Amino acid sequence: MLLSNLTVLLSNLIDATDAAREDFLAALVRLPSDNPPGDCAAHGLATAGLLEGLGFSVRQHAVPAALAAAHGMVSAINLVVRQEFGPGPTIALNAHGDVVPPGEGWKTDPYGAAIIDGWMYGRGVAVSKSDICTYAFALQALRDSGVALRGAVELHITYDEETGGEIGPAWLLSQGFSKPDYAIAAGFSYNVVTAHNGCLHLEVTIHGRSAHAAKPETGIDALAATTTVLAALYAERDALRERPSAIGGIGAPGLTIGLINGGINTNVVPDRITLRLDRRITPDEDVAQAEADLRALISAAVAQTPGAHCNISRILLAAPLTPAPGAAHLADVLCRHASAVFGEPISTTGAPLYTDARHYAAAGIPIVLYGAGPRSIEEANAHRADERLKLDDLHKATKVIALALAELLAG
């Protein structure tokens, strides 16, 4: 079939399902799947039902309760849909159904899926329930087109991206439930993402010795030691900003102290303060060295308070995604079709966040990120109040995915 004829056929099939696609996405948004607390099995079951309603056979891989608990979740079910077209490579499409809690400041119901001026609002509508929808309807169009293809497409719907992906994509791959040759993961921009930052989370507990506030000199003030640590960390953050990545879109390494807890009472010298921090690691950096340097900086700062000491525990280490030679063809095909569908140049870029794509890369699977992302995470209000998605982007991205898959599996 000529490419122009195929483009018209797939576009028409997708145009005919615009309303159904919006209803599908609204159903995903209206059922909460906040992580934490991470009790996401019910959403997985509901999503499986929606996919079966599109005519797909869905394999459900329930994560053992103990394994889910070990990763800070209550429940999760990973979903795999496999559509065979013939002998050839398998391309996996991964999107996650878990979302961060809504937080405050919403002008709309975070689970309402309200449509206002062509935008749908709701937690997870952009990150990344939209791409569960994008990928499912792109695959439906391919299946219904009757076009002769070589290979298979799998949908991987997982539920732990917000807590690291270890019991989602990493588990599916390590258990042998799927062995794709290539992969595409949920997108966050109009561009095709080929690299992203890694992330290190550390928990730092600074120990002192309590004392009555009437005699503070008899204790060791853990909070005083903490102020020294904070000063060192914020100085390091300023220094990191002077080391931007050579990869466009990545930016500079980042450092954020997100949580602080401690103390006993107003009239007691605090004996323990706990910090949790987030260190963003660019693809240009050595991951092990970045962690070692940060640990050394914290330990040296604590040592400036006589008698204080600290314990440092790693909570999360997510490796950066670096551009892989095997992914270049994926990126080229997606960029070409996206440019045609959107009517503007679409190119490759990096992203400053971290994603589950790294698990596929770690397994040796070439992967890029593309989907119904907005121009930027800021435009989508991702992880903020009033998260939103332009519905025209949802429909266009579905066409891009379908056309790219058709070309990639054409032989």
Sequence and secondary structure as in RCSB ss.txt:
>XXXX:A:sequence
MLLSNLTVLLSNLIDATDAAREDFLAALVRLPSDNPPGDCAAHGLATAGLLEGLGFSVRQHAVPAALAAAHGMVS
AINLVVRQEFGPGPTIALNAHGDVVPPGEGWKTDPYGAAIIDGWMYGRGVAVSKSDICTYAFALQALRDSGVALR
GAVELHITYDEETGGEIGPAWLLSQGFSKPDYAIAAGFSYNVVTAHNGCLHLEVTIHGRSAHAAKPETGIDALAA
TTTVLAALYAERDALRERPSAIGGIGAPGLTIGLINGGINTNVVPDRITLRLDRRITPDEDVAQAEADLRALISA
AVAQTPGAHCNISRILLAAPLTPAPGAAHLADVLCRHASAVFGEPISTTGAPLYTDARHYAAAGIPIVLYGAGPR
SIEEANAHRADERLKLDDLHKATKVIALALAELLAG
>XXXX:A:secstr
  HHHHHHHHHHHHHTTHHHHHHHHHHHHHS  BTTTTB HHHHHHHHHHHHHTT  EEEEE  HHHHHHTT SB
 EEEEEEEEEESS EEEEEEE  B    S  SS TTT EEETTEEESTTTTTTHHHHHHHHHHHHHHHHHT    
EEEEEEEES GGGTSTTTHHHHHHTTS   SEEEE  SSSSEEEEE EEEEEEEEEE B  BTTSGGGSB HHHH
HHHHHHHHHHHHHHHTT   SSTTT S EEEEEEEEE S TTB   EEEEEEEEEE TTS HHHHHHHHHHHHHH
HHTTSTT EEEEEEEEEE  B   GGGHHHHHHHHHHHHHHHTS   EEEESS  THHHHHHTT  EEE SS  S
 TTTTTTTSTT EEEHHHHHHHHHHHHHHHHHHT  
